């Protein structure tokens, strides 16, 4: 066995402190908290617990301002995942997490373990996972690393989710040069549980046993949380050892074993080992239970020889959980985990000391008061620019005179072939969307999965338009929430709640902190206006890379995961046109919104103008109207207007159905404006829609094998070929 002194030596130097990601001021706080100098184990624990990834030290102040409550919210932020009531004694449990830095370093394992981690957040609380979703951002396709990154990330998501047996039903993938040196991989999981069988993380009961279950601990992922809280330099490949390695087959066993034990009354508390591994799980459990914790590090199952307490506590090896059991239930629990061929070990007990105490080879190698580690961790009010100062810094060029499209059909063909809008079928086909046999819809505005054994269904979407957020963080934050609301409404679901993954650059730069603060203000206002609370989420900062030159930050990307409910899935709406001869109309209010549009960027080569304005009253009104008309059976197809505007929405509906349309005369501005609170719908001639009741604009009829704009036809076959060409040609090159 290793000498315990090897876990404590060498002495702490200023260089050691810097290597652990702590500032001199933070190290002074460590000294004050302990009343002495820490040893290496204690320094490592403070390092990961005070990282941005675990402490939210730059964001907590602002996250507190978000709306998190509603009558249907059972558990908001603070636990492993959010919990909402979906009726009939059932709850939906969901969260979104980032795995950005690991996925850039090692795309397959980074993305795979991102999926594994978010699955554990959900089943830790007693839910069986029923659906996965994701939000991916990549750099320029011509970037020399990008094809490798896309292939690896997609394979990792599919490889893990498919093997575990959870369908991937929704997602988004975008490209922009701002992500050249720092891609984003955000993973979301939704699960279903009995509302009276939710499991929480608060460790209680002095003397109760603490047990470790799942896989053995290795040296992979050590300092992963710290790495995720720093920007990238030229040496990103040297950080490869901080990336965890996942095993989806073990995760599947872990899901089944945990759910089996949860069916008993043996569990007092449970927490997955995610970022910062055994450290964060034990600290969070003890802190939430207002208790203390004692661990015997000699009892931790290890897969490598000579592991020190430092390595055991900071390892982020995957597929591991920590539990507090009722006394006397250890043998029952052990039998279940051994049946599923998983490790099980009693490694400690709950105490009343409010300290974390670690013992190794009969010696105490760590004794830290829990308050400074968690509740009293550093919290910063970082300087940020006002909205006016931010506008001056961002220097977004004014739109000026609104350009016009001379040929809508030709411009549409170019748009549909661009990386921004090209078919994502190459990606979707690598994900098993049907496993579990409850998937009702993929590829539309939202994925929809049946709540097994009921008539209910959950609708799931991921949304964000980073170019809007960059141009105007407040309006962009509003729009991200509003688009998620629209996508759920478009399938007939009542929007219930939001999770998020807030991806930004270095918060120590006032302009980046300004993006964060104002985007959250917009998100909060939208959530309040739409009765759409935020119940869980994740913050990922320092998403920038010195390797791309000048400390280049990503576009501000507050990715939104929305969940809604269909009380009867037989009323679910889909996007494709259903028959020829039906009326096509828009529901909503048309506004000029060419600024920051894809048409302006892809056709005119400009990223100018203001982000589209989001009228939250219009969003709520139009969403309620669309959901009511769907429930009344008056509509045959619905699709919201977003990237590319009305013309792209029509093209997507036509391609999904193989049915064309003849459209009324329209300007390019009308066709390509990315107007918010706008839906395209179809309905039969025998349906009457009252214009006094519905803000309706008729724009054409379905039929034929072409889309006809201003007398010029574009064949669906030609459009389909353009739409499919980008990924096919890129991956075959």
Protein Blocks (a to p, Z undefined) as FASTA:
>chain_A
ZZfklmmmccddfklmmmnopafklmmmmmmmnopacdfklmmmmmmmmpmklnommmmm
mmmmpcfbdfklmbdchiabdcddeejhiacdddddddfklmmmmmmlmmmmmmmmmmmm
mmmnopacfbdcdddddddfklmklmmmmmmmmmmmmmmmmmnopacfbdcddddfklmm
occddddddddddfklcccfbdghehiacddehjdddfehihklmmmmcccdfklmmmmm
mpccddfklmmmmmmmmmmmmmmmkbfbdcdddehilmmmmmmmmmmnopaddddfklpc
cfbehiafklmmmpccehiacddddehilmmmmmmmmmnopacddfbdcdfkopacddee
hiafbdcdfklmmmmgccdddddddfklmmmmnopacebjadddfblklmmmmmmmpmkl
gcfklmmmmpcfkgojlafbghilbdcdddehiabdcdddddddfklmmmommlmmmmmm
mmmmmmmmmnopacfbdcdddddddfkbmklmmmmmmmmmmmmmmmmmnopacfbdcdde
hiacfknoghiacddddddddddddfblklpccfbdfbghiacddedjddddfeopaklm
mmnopaedjdddddfklmmmmmmmmmmmmmnopafbdcdddehijmlmmmmmmmmnopac
ddddddfklmmoccehiacddddfklccdfklpccddfbdcedjbdceehiacdfklmmm
mmmmmmmmmmmZZ
